Amino acid sequence: MNKTIVEWHPVVSGTEPASGIHWTRRLSVLSGEALRGPLAIVASFVLALAVWQFVSTYLVNPYMIPPPAVVFETAIPMFASGEILASVGISLVRVMVGFLLGSFVGIVLGVAMGRLEIVNRLLDPIIELMRYLSPTAMIPIAVIWFGIGETSKYFLIFWGCFVFVLINTTAGVIRVPVGRERAARCLGASRFGIILKVVLPSALPDIVTGMRLAMATSLMAIVPAEMLAADSGLGYLLQTSGMLAQTNRIFVALVTISVLGFILDFVFRLIVRKTMSRYMMV
């Protein structure tokens, strides 16, 4: 990261800034740069833990919101026994299957809607109606259609991911500059070649944004799905802990879900930056 140093440029020849002002500006800029890096992440987590500790100690009953130390003590045996890791593994598989299926179908259909006006006119009103049906609202019909097996979980996550990816892909494809397509056509590119080498790279920022939103939605969808129609996973852990009024275990599950989402988003952005950034046309 390039550090920006404030330099003094006097208007009148022979004038110089006071050394105290000069170093104050340098330290202010350098500290601002430092807070944009890992230090900012650490400071954010420390602040959140401090607020959590204060609220659970002075504002509410500690049973309702267990302090961070209690949650940490509860989490140690849950991790040591493999309970948390097993739940994370099961939920992660379900999330990735539904996310990949939803993203693939959303990208394919989004490209079709963005390129073909007739497809857009026919499907856009339907999509506008269906996108208000959350995965939670689809749980009863998913159980009736697919039972309480894995297929119903995949479908619910697919449903939550599909709409976000579809809408963002369609918007990105529609916004592709016409000049790029004309240039590719003049160079002899076929229709499929234009889609592959011009349309998709140009729409990639919007597609990635939609996939990031879909990733978050997939984690929000898997919890109610596992609470109502599963005997394993993080949602099931939340359900059983809630039935026993074990708020400390509930908070362990909630923190695990949040950390898992944070890690997945970080890994996704890292993969995009390492593998796709060179193909993006902005």
N, C-alpha and C positions, 0 to 999 in steps of 0.2 A: 504494500500500500504506500503510495507516494505521500510524504508529509508536506503539507503546505506551510511555508514559513513566511510570516508577515515581514516584509522588508520596508524600510523607511525611504521615501523618495522626497526629499525636501524641495519646496517650490523656490525658495530663495537660496542662492548659493551661499554656502558657509554655515547654514543652519543644520543642526544635528539634534536628534531626539535625546531626551534624558535617558540614561542607561536603565533606570528603573522602569520606565514605560516600555522601553524596547524589550527587556527580558520578561516583563509581565505579559506582553502580547505573545512572545514566543512560547511561554509556558501555557498560556490559555489555548493556543492553537494545538500544541502537542498533546495536552491533556484531552482536548476534544477528539483528536485522532485516536487516542488510546481507548476512549470510551466507546468507540465504534467497533472495536474488535472483541476478542474473548473476554476482556475485562468487563465489558458491558453485560455479557451473558451472565458472568459470575455475580455481578452486582445486582442484576435483576432477580436471580434466584435467591440471593441472600436477603434482599428486600422482601420478597414474597414469604420466605420462611419467618422473617421477623414479624411481619403483619399477621401471619397465621398464628404464631406463638402468642402474640399480644391479644388477638381476638379470643383464642381458646382459653387464655388465662384470666382475662379481666372482663370480657364482655359477655360471654355465654358459658353455659355449663360445659365443662370439659368432656362430658359424655357425649354431648351433641356434636361437638367438633373436637376430636382428640388432638392434643398437641403433637407437633412433629416428632418429638422423642418417643411418644407412645406408639405412633404409627410405625416408626422405624423399628422399635422393639418387636412389634407384632409381625413386621415383614420378615425379620431374620429367620424365624423357624419356618415360615411359609416358603421362603426361598430354599432353605436347607432341605426341606422335605420334598422339594420339587413341585409343590402344588402350584405356585405361581408360574414357574417355567412351563409346566405342562399346559396350563390354561392359556398362556401367551402363545405357545406353539400351535395349539388347536385353533384359536381365534385368528392367528396370523395366516394360516393356510386358507381358511375360509375367506378372509379379507382379500388375499392376493388373487384367488381364483375369480371371485366376483368382480374385483377391480379390473383385472386384465380383460375379462369378457366384456364388461361394460365399456371400457375404454376402446377396445377394438371395434365393437359395433357402433359406438358413438362417433368414432373418427370416420369410419366408412360411410355411414349414413350422413354425417355432417358434410363430408366432401360432396356427396351426391346432392344434398340440399343447397349447398353453396354454389355448385356449378350448373345445376339444371333448374331453371326457374319453375318449370311445371312441377317438379318434385317438391320444391319449396312451397309452392302455393297449395299443393294437396296435403302435405304433411305438417306444415307449420301450425295451422289451427289445432290439429290433434295434439301435437307436442305441447302447445300452450295450455291445453286442458289437462293433459296427463302430468305435467311437471309439478302440479300442486299436490299430487298424491305422494306423500312421504313414504319411505320404507316402512315406518311404523304402521301407517294406515293400511299397508298391503299385507301385513302379517296374517290376518285371518284367512284371506283368500289364498295366500301362499301355502299355508298349512293344509287347506282343503285341496289345492291343486297337487302339491308335491309331498304332503305328509310332513312328519317332523324329522325327516332325515336331513342329510347334508344339502340336498338339492334346494330345499326351501331357503336355507341360509344363503346359498350362492345366488339365488334369484333375488332376494331382498337387497343384497349388496350390489348386484348388477343393476337393479332398478335405481338405486341411489346414485351410482356412478354414471350411468348411461346418459342421463339428462344433462348433467353439467358438461360432460365432454362433448355431447352433441351440440349444445347451444354455442359453446365457445369455438368449436371447430367450424360450424356454419358461419359464425361472425368473422372468423379469421379468413376463411376462404373467400367470402364476399368482398373483403377489404383488400384482396390482392391487387396491386397496381396493374392496370391494363397494359401499361408500357412494357412490363416484364414479359407478359404473355406474347405480345406482338414481337418483341425482340427474339424470343425463343422460336416463335413460328417462322420468322424470317430466316433463322439459322437452320430450319429444316426439322425442328422437333415435332414429333407426333403428339396427338392429344394425350396419350398416356404418358409420354415423356414430359409434357408440360405440367401435368398433374404431379408427377414424381419429382421433377427437378425444379419447378418454379412454384406451384401452388402450395404443396406441402411445406417446403422450407419457409415460404413467406408466412404461412399460417401457423408455423410451429410455436411461436410465443403464445398465441391464444390457446393452442392445443395443450401446451404444458400448463398454462394457468388452469384450464378446465380439469386436467388430470390431478393437479394439486388439490383443487376443491373436491374432486371426487374421492381422493384418498382420505380426506377428513370426513367426508360423508360416509364412507365405507366403515370407518370405525364407529361412527354414531349409529349406523344401521345394525352392526353386528351385535351390539349390546342388547337392545330390546328383542332381537331375534333369538338370542341365546337365553334370554330371561324367560321367554314364553314357550320356546319349542326346542329345548336342548337339555342335555345332561352333562355338559362340559363347556369349557371356555370361560372367558372373563365375565360375560353376561350372566352365566350360570353361577359363578362365584359371587357376583353381586346379589343375585336373587337369594341364594342360600344364606348369605350373611345378613341380608335384610330381614329375612324371616326369623332369624334368631336375634335380631336387634344388636348385632355386633358391629357397632359403628367403627371400631378400630380396623376391622377387616374390610369394611366397606371402603374406608379411606385408602387402604393399601391397594385395593382394586382400582379405585379412581385414579390414584397417582400412577399406577402401572399403565393404565390406558393412556393417560396424558403423556407419559414418557415414551411409550411405544409410538404414539402419533408423532411426537417430536422427532424421534429417531427416523421413522419412515419418511417424513418430509425432508429431513436433512439428507438422507441417503438418496432420495429421489432427485433433489436439487443437485447433489454431487454428480450423480450419473448423467443428468442432463448437461451439466457444465462440462463434463469430461468427454462426452460422446456426441452431443448434438449441437453444442454452441457454434461450431464452425459451419453448420448447415443452415442456421437461422438467418433469414433475410429480414432486416428491419429498416 
